[in-house]
Amino acid sequence: MPSPLDSASALAAETTPLSRHGLLKFLIPSLLGVGLFLVPFSTGDTINIGMGLMADGLKALLGEALPAIATLVLCLSVLLTGIVKLTRPGWAREGMLRELFDVAPLWVIMRSLGALFALMTFFQVGPTVITASFTGGVMLNDLAPVLLTFFFFAAILLPFLVDFGFMEFIGSLVRTPFRIIFGLPGRSAIDATASWMGSGTVGVLITTQQYEQGFYNRREASAIATNFSIVSIAFALLVTSFIGINHLFVPFYLTVVVAGLVAAVIVPRLPPLSRKPNSYHEPVGCQIQEENTGNQNLLRYSLGMAVARAEQAPGPRQLLRHALFNVADIFFGLLPLVIAIGTVALVLAEFTPLFTWLSTPMVPVLEWMRVPEAEAAAPATLVGFADMFLPAVLASDIESELTRFVIACLSLTQLIYMSEIGALLLKSKIPLKLWELMVIFLLRTAITLPIIVVMGHWLVG
């Protein structure tokens, strides 16, 4: 049932002439958002986006201080959460601050673990399994600085892309093909593009905000977050460089796109995603309207929807308030979860035979698919659930170029890795549980691996 806001937007799109003021209010912020998030450009040997360049600049400016800043943020998260839980101060009895710090016991434990792991790693105190450069060190020294700088700008600048009508414009234009092919709203095309050009985490951030604002229902948000939030072209270049197949980047990325699109068509139509209800986030209800209910041409209708949305966009003060809350939520809520889950996952991957045991059934499968060095490759097919870069690390010593090609492609199409995307999804309001993420990871592996192997045999030989 469309909401009153929906009906008003649709009516405005159909009956109101497009004013110059409305068009400018849609075009200027939206073009800025597109320029920051969706337009790739070369910087030296890498491909980046405007927001990524800003994040890299801040990272270069703060440099070696970032791990210390991350540790301080994690400790503040635990301290403020403890104060709110124990003393119930007046400033945190309602509103955003209560939502941020009055959390369930599980999240209190995760925040405490994240801070503990960061302190142990920063001061190099405690068991080596936690403080090693390839476990806690990866999380604190490599990942945390990227998350701090990247999400700082993403949270502040994302409204330009999603709050001024661009999502409505694209969503109305491509609604029909996306509904037919993927069973999803057209606006989810923006999630995919932002992921390809920027980062999978940006795609999840967009999906989370769109779900919380009533533009995706539970099934749609779950499907989009787990099937469209792929890693960026920049990270794909990093993987191919590390694994030694730079000269195969074009067939490599073509394979990733083909396998990813096939998985995006199939996985949402299978449990657990197919069983998600079509209900919307209760506090807001359904706020989406992509249907062309009049006799206008598609472009005119899409512009009308975009302008109507832009006219209702929040003012500067409200935008700033929400942006600061989003930054605080990422720093105090998400970062501890990423550090805690990521460190545990890396410890299991590096110091236990867990993934070797779990991957034993993959050996005959890879041998049947005529993938060379199947026994060495098998753990790399599943270890990506812990961290997206681990498959490349495990496969870097494999001699067969075809096998390295297969592992590199698979690591990018599996999507669900707990050190970042998985933690972000568990922290969000999107209704996805840990066991569901595991099932989706295995489904994506089962669907994309045969495609990758076939294309690998064809393109690499």
N, C-alpha and C positions, 0 to 999 in steps of 0.2 A: 504494500500500500504506500504510494508516494506521500511524503510529508508535505505540510503546507509550504515549506521552503521550496520543495521540489516543484509543486504546482505553480508557485509564484515565478520561479525561474523559467519554467517551460512557457508560461503565459507571456512573460517578458520577452522571451526569445521569439515568440510567434507574432506579437502585436506591436512591439515598441520599435520605432526606427532606431538605428544604431547611431547614437550621438557621438560627436567628436570626443567629448570628455570621457565617455565610457570606453571608446576604442583605445584612447591613449592610456587609460587606467589599466586596460587589459594588456596592451602591447608593450609598454615600457618595462613594467616589472617582469613580464613573461619572457621578453627577449633577453633581459638581463639574466634571468634564471636559466634559459636555454644556453646562453653564452658561458655561464659558470659551470653548468652540470653536463651538458650534452654535446658540446662542440670540442672534439679532440684536436690537438695540435702537437707538433714535434718540438721537443726541447732536447737538443743534443741527440743522444741515441735512444731516447725514450719517447713514449706518447703520453700526454697528460691532458687534464682539463683545467679550466681556470681555478676552480675551487681547490683542486689538488695542488696546483702551483702555489696558491696562498698557504695551504697547509705545509707544503715543503719549505716555504720561506720561513714560517714560524718555527718549524722543526730545526732548520739550520740556525736560526737566531738563538733559540734556547739550548740547542746542542746537547751536551752531556748532562745538563741540569734536568732534562725530562724524566729520567728514571727516579730522581729524587723527588720531583714534583708529583709523579705518579704515586710514589710511596706515601707522600704527605696527604694526597687526596684520598687514598685508600684508608689511611688511619683516621682522617677526619670523618669519613663515611661511617666507620665503626663508632667513633666517639659521639657524633651527633645522633646516630641511631640509638645508641645506649642511653643518652640523655632523654630522648623522647620516649623511649619504652619504659624507662624507670621513673621519670619525674613528671611526665605528661605536662609540659609547659604550655602556657596559653597560646603562644605563637604557633604551636603545631597541633592544635586541637581540631582544626578543620582546614580545608583547602589544599593547595598544592604541597605545602610543607608537611602536612600530615600524610599525604599520599607518598611523599618521598621518603620519609623517615619512620613512619609507624607501619612497619612491614611485618609479614608473617615470620614465625621463628626460623623457618628454613632459610629465608633470605638473610636473616641476622647471622646465621651460621656461615653462609656463603660469603657474606661481607667480611666476617671475622677471618675466615680462611684466606681470602684474597689479601687482606692486610698482613696476615701472618706470613704468607709465602713471599710477599713483596719485601717485608722487613728482613726475613732470613736471607733472601737473595741479595738485597742491597748491601747488607752488612756482612754477607758471606758467613753466616752463623747457622749451624744445624746440619742435617744430613745432606750429603752430596746429591742424592737423588732429587732434592728440591732445589738446591743452590747451583747446580751445574749449568754451564753456559747453554746447553742444549735442552734444558727443561725450564726452570725458573728464569734463567737468563734470557731465553727466547721471549718469554712472556713480558718480563719487566723491561729489558733493554731494547728489544726489537719491536714487539707488538704494541706495548703500552704507549710509547711516544707517538706512534702512528695514529692510534685511536684518539689520544688526547688532542692532537693537532687537527686531524681529519674531521672528527666529529664536532669540534669547536666551531669550525666554519660551516659544516654541513647543517648543524642545528640552527645557526643564525641565518644562513642564506637560503635554506630550503623553501621558506614561504614564497619567495619570488617565483618558484617553479610550480607550486601546488595551490596557492591561495588566491591567485589573480586571474583564473580562468583558463590557463593553458591545459590543465588536465581535462576540463570540460570540452575544450576545442578539439583536442586530439581524440578524446574518448568518443565524441559524437561522430567524427570523421571515420574512425576505423572500428566502430562498434560492431557492424555486421560481420566482417571477417573474423574478428576476435571472438565473437559469440559462437560462430560456426566452427572455427578451428579449435579454439581452446575452451569454450564455454565460460569466458571471462569478459568483464567490461573492457571497452576499448581503451580506457584510461590506463589500464595495466601495461600498455605499450610503453608508457613513460617509465615505469619501473624497470622494464627490460633494458631500455636505452640508457638510462642512468647507470645501471649495473655494468653494461658493456663498456661505456665510455669512462665511467668513474670508478665505482667499487660496488661489490655485492652488498656491502653493509649499507651503502646509500640507498640501494633498492629496498632493503628490508626497512630502513628508516622511513622511506616514502610509504611503503605498504602499511606499516604500523600506524602512521599518522592518518592515512586515508581510512583505515579501519576504525580508528577511534573517532573520526569525524563523520562516520556513517556513509562513506562512499563505497565501501566493500562490505559484503556480508561475511559471516564466519568461514564459509566454504571458499569463497573467492580469495579472502585474505590469506588463508592457509595455503591454498594452491599457488598463489602468486609468490608468496615469500619463499616457498620451497622449490619453485620451478623456474622463476625468472630472475632471481637474485644471483646471477652468475658473476664470476670474478672478472675484473676489468681486462681490457686489452693490454694495459701496462703490466699487470701481473702475469698474463699469458706470455708476454715477451720475457719476463724474468724467469719463468719456468723453462721455456725453451732454451734460454741462454745457459741456465744452470745445468740442464740435463744434456746439453750438447747437440741440440737439433735446430739451431737457429736457421740453418739453410732450408729447413722444412716448414718454416712458419706459416706460409700460405696454405699448404695442404693440412697442416696441423689445425689452424683456426677454422678452416672450412669443415673439418671433421668434427670439431667441438660444436660448431653452430648446428650442423645437421643432426648430430646425436642429441644435442640439447633440445632442439625443436621437437624431435620425435618424442623424447621423454616428457616434454611439456604438454604434448597432446594426450599421451597415454596415462601418466601417473595421476593427474587429477580425477580421472575416471575410474580409478581403483581405490579400494579401501586402503588407508583410513581417510583419505581426503574426500572421497565420494560420499562418505557418511557424515561429513560435517553439515550442520544445519544451514539453511539459507536465511537465518535470522541475523539481525544487525546488532551492533553494540548498543545495549539498552539505554544508556544515558542520552543518546542522540537519535537513535532510530535510523530509518532509511533517508538519505539525503541525496541520492543519485537520480539523475534524469538524463539519459542519453538517447531516448527514442525521439525521432522526428515525428511529432504528432500533428503537424500542419502540412500545407502543400508547398512549403518553401523548398528551394534546392538545398542540398546537404551543406554546402559551404556557408550559405547565409544563415541556416539554422545553427550550425556549429559556432559561428561568430556571435550569434544572439545569445547562446548559452554561455559563452565565455564572458561576454560583456555583462550579462546578468550576474554571474558569479563575481566578477571584478567589482561591480557596484556594491556587493555585500561583503567585500573583503574587510578584515579587521583594520583598525587604525594603527598608526605607528606605535602608540603606547601599548596596545594590546599585543601587537606583533612582538615587540621587544620583551614584554612580560613572558609570553609563551616561549620565545627563543631562549631566554635565560633559564626558564624551568627545564626546557629540553636539555640544555647544556648540563645543568645540575643533575638531572636524572641520569644522563649518560655517565658523568664523572662519578657520582656517588652511588648509583644503582647498577649500571651496566659494567663499568670497569672492574669492580671487585669480583663480579660473577665471571667475567672473562678470565681474569687472572686465576681464580680458584679452579674453575672447570678446565681451563687450558693447561695449567700446571699438572693437575692430576692425570689428564689425558696423555700428556707428553711423558710423564713418569711411567705410565702403563706401557706406552709404546716403546720407550727406550730401555727400560730396566726390567721388563717382564716379557715372557714369551707369549703373552696373551694373544696378540694379533697374529703371531706365527701359528698358534694352535687354531685360532678361528679361521685362518685362511687356508688350512690344509685341504678342505674340499675344493678350493679353487685350482689346485695343481692339476688334477686330471681335466678340469674344464679348459684351462689354458693350453694344455697339451693337445686336447681334442681340436682346439681352434688353431693349432699349429703356431702357437706363440713360442719363440725360442726362450730358453732359460726360465721355464715355467716355475720351477721351485723357488728361484730367487725373486721372481716377479710377484708371486702369490701374496706375500704380506703387503706389498704396496697397493694391492687392489682394495684392501679394507682399512688400512691405517689412516686413510684420508678422513675417516670419521673423527679422528682426534685432531688433526690439523691439516690444512690444505697443502702445506709445503712438504710434509713428511713423505708422501709417495715419491716426489722428485728426489729427495735425499736418499731414500732406499734404492731407487732405480739408477742413480747416477753412476754406479760402478758396474752396471750391466753392460756387457759388450754389444749385444744385439741392438742395432738402431731401431728395428721394428718394435722390439719390446719396450724400449725407452719411449718411442712414439706413442704406443698404446697406453702406457702408464701415465704419461704426461696428459694425454687427452682425457683419460678417465678421471684423473684428479680434478680436472676443471668441470666435468659434467656431473660429478656426484653432488656437488653444491653444499651438502650438509656437513659441516665440520664444527666440532664443539668448541674449539678454541676461540671462535669469533661468531659466525652466523648462528650456530646452535645456541650459544649463550644469549645472544641478542634475542632470538625467538622465544626462549624460555622466560626471559625477563619481560617481554612485551605482553600486551593483553590479547594477542592472537592466540586462540585456543589450541595450542599444540603441546603435547606431552613428550617427555624424553623417549618413551618407547615408540611413539609415532614417528619421531625424527629418525630413529634407527630403522624402522620399517621403510620409510621413504628413501633413506640412503641406500638400503639394499635393493629396493625396487629400481631406483635410478641406475644402480650398478648393473643389475640384471638386464635392463633395457638398453643401456648405452654401450656396454662392453661388446656385444656382438657387432653392432654397427661400427664401432671404432676399429675392431679387428678386421672386418671386411674392408673398410676404407683404407686401413693401414696396409693390408696385403696388396690393394690396388694401387695406392699412391706411393708407398715406400718400397714394397716388394720384399 
